[in-house]
Amino acid sequence: AYGEAANVFGAPKKNTDFITYRRF
């Protein structure tokens, strides 16, 4: 689920896997 959200930002899926989750 996080990986998909990260794609929206245009950042790496693996890297944003937890970054996006924390941002939201």
CNS distance restraints for C-alpha pairs under 8 A (distance, minus, plus):
assign (resid   1 and name CA) (resid   5 and name CA) 6.80 0.50 0.50
assign (resid   2 and name CA) (resid   6 and name CA) 6.21 0.50 0.50
assign (resid   2 and name CA) (resid  16 and name CA) 7.44 0.50 0.50
assign (resid   2 and name CA) (resid  17 and name CA) 5.21 0.50 0.50
assign (resid   2 and name CA) (resid  18 and name CA) 7.07 0.50 0.50
assign (resid   2 and name CA) (resid  20 and name CA) 6.50 0.50 0.50
assign (resid   2 and name CA) (resid  21 and name CA) 5.98 0.50 0.50
assign (resid   3 and name CA) (resid   7 and name CA) 6.44 0.50 0.50
assign (resid   3 and name CA) (resid  13 and name CA) 4.89 0.50 0.50
assign (resid   3 and name CA) (resid  14 and name CA) 6.92 0.50 0.50
assign (resid   3 and name CA) (resid  16 and name CA) 6.80 0.50 0.50
assign (resid   3 and name CA) (resid  17 and name CA) 5.11 0.50 0.50
assign (resid   4 and name CA) (resid   8 and name CA) 6.96 0.50 0.50
assign (resid   4 and name CA) (resid  13 and name CA) 7.42 0.50 0.50
assign (resid   5 and name CA) (resid   9 and name CA) 7.11 0.50 0.50
assign (resid   5 and name CA) (resid  20 and name CA) 6.85 0.50 0.50
assign (resid   6 and name CA) (resid  10 and name CA) 6.50 0.50 0.50
assign (resid   6 and name CA) (resid  11 and name CA) 5.91 0.50 0.50
assign (resid   6 and name CA) (resid  12 and name CA) 6.94 0.50 0.50
assign (resid   6 and name CA) (resid  13 and name CA) 5.66 0.50 0.50
assign (resid   6 and name CA) (resid  16 and name CA) 5.30 0.50 0.50
assign (resid   6 and name CA) (resid  17 and name CA) 6.66 0.50 0.50
assign (resid   6 and name CA) (resid  20 and name CA) 5.80 0.50 0.50
assign (resid   7 and name CA) (resid  11 and name CA) 6.06 0.50 0.50
assign (resid   7 and name CA) (resid  12 and name CA) 7.17 0.50 0.50
assign (resid   7 and name CA) (resid  13 and name CA) 6.28 0.50 0.50
assign (resid  11 and name CA) (resid  15 and name CA) 7.45 0.50 0.50
assign (resid  11 and name CA) (resid  16 and name CA) 6.40 0.50 0.50
assign (resid  12 and name CA) (resid  16 and name CA) 5.83 0.50 0.50
assign (resid  13 and name CA) (resid  17 and name CA) 5.63 0.50 0.50
assign (resid  14 and name CA) (resid  18 and name CA) 7.91 0.50 0.50
assign (resid  15 and name CA) (resid  19 and name CA) 6.74 0.50 0.50
assign (resid  16 and name CA) (resid  20 and name CA) 5.09 0.50 0.50
assign (resid  16 and name CA) (resid  21 and name CA) 7.62 0.50 0.50
assign (resid  17 and name CA) (resid  21 and name CA) 6.76 0.50 0.50
assign (resid  18 and name CA) (resid  22 and name CA) 6.21 0.50 0.50
assign (resid  19 and name CA) (resid  23 and name CA) 6.14 0.50 0.50
assign (resid  20 and name CA) (resid  24 and name CA) 6.11 0.50 0.50
